[in-house]
Amino acid sequence: MAEIKLCPECNAPEEITKNYVWLNNGVMVQSGNMSRRVGFIESENLDPLYMGIGEIMGQPIDQLVIDVARRG
């Protein structure tokens, strides 16, 4: 398994820290476009919501959610 390099300052993976900047006010933005804010969410918390929507619609929406997230 490949070792993940971590930022010595914040202990986040370097793959994240090289693409994003933490501002003094606690906001995280893209390093290439400082007007684009970034947020992270635990996706497992949304699974019941997606299942409920799928039940209402009568079909699973898993692939739709994946496609929307992939396209950003």
C-alpha positions as CSV (number, residue, x, y, z in Angstrom):
1,M,0.0,0.0,0.0
2,A,1.3,3.4,-0.9
3,E,2.2,5.8,1.9
4,I,0.3,9.0,2.0
5,K,2.4,12.1,2.5
6,L,0.9,14.4,5.1
7,C,1.3,18.1,5.6
8,P,3.6,18.7,8.6
9,E,1.5,21.8,9.7
10,C,-2.1,20.4,9.6
11,N,-1.6,16.6,9.0
12,A,-3.9,16.6,6.0
13,P,-2.8,14.6,2.9
14,E,-0.5,16.7,0.7
15,E,-2.8,15.9,-2.3
16,I,-5.4,18.2,-0.6
17,T,-3.0,20.8,0.8
18,K,-1.3,21.5,-2.6
19,N,-4.7,22.2,-4.3
20,Y,-6.4,24.2,-1.5
21,V,-5.6,27.0,0.9
22,W,-6.9,27.6,4.4
23,L,-7.6,31.3,5.0
24,N,-7.2,33.0,8.4
25,N,-11.0,33.1,8.8
26,G,-11.2,29.3,8.6
27,V,-12.5,29.2,5.0
28,M,-10.9,26.7,2.6
29,V,-10.6,27.7,-1.1
30,Q,-9.1,26.4,-4.2
31,S,-5.5,27.6,-4.6
32,G,-6.0,28.2,-8.4
33,N,-9.3,30.2,-7.9
34,M,-9.6,31.9,-4.5
35,S,-13.2,32.7,-5.1
36,R,-14.2,29.0,-5.0
37,R,-14.9,27.7,-1.5
38,V,-14.5,24.1,-0.6
39,G,-16.4,21.9,1.9
40,F,-16.3,18.3,2.9
41,I,-19.2,16.2,4.1
42,E,-19.5,12.6,5.3
43,S,-21.4,11.0,2.4
44,E,-22.8,8.1,4.5
45,N,-25.1,10.6,6.3
46,L,-26.8,11.3,2.9
47,D,-27.5,7.6,2.0
48,P,-30.9,7.5,3.8
49,L,-31.9,10.6,2.0
50,Y,-31.0,9.2,-1.4
51,M,-32.8,5.9,-0.6
52,G,-35.9,7.8,0.5
53,I,-35.9,9.9,-2.7
54,G,-35.5,6.7,-4.7
55,E,-38.4,5.1,-3.0
56,I,-40.6,8.2,-3.7
57,M,-39.5,8.1,-7.4
58,G,-39.9,4.4,-7.7
59,Q,-36.3,3.8,-8.8
60,P,-32.9,4.0,-7.2
61,I,-31.0,7.3,-7.8
62,D,-27.5,6.1,-6.9
63,Q,-26.1,6.4,-10.4
64,L,-27.7,9.8,-10.9
65,V,-26.0,11.1,-7.7
66,I,-22.7,9.6,-8.7
67,D,-23.0,11.3,-12.2
68,V,-23.9,14.7,-10.7
69,A,-21.0,14.6,-8.2
70,R,-18.6,13.5,-10.9
71,R,-19.6,16.4,-13.2
72,G,-19.3,18.9,-10.3
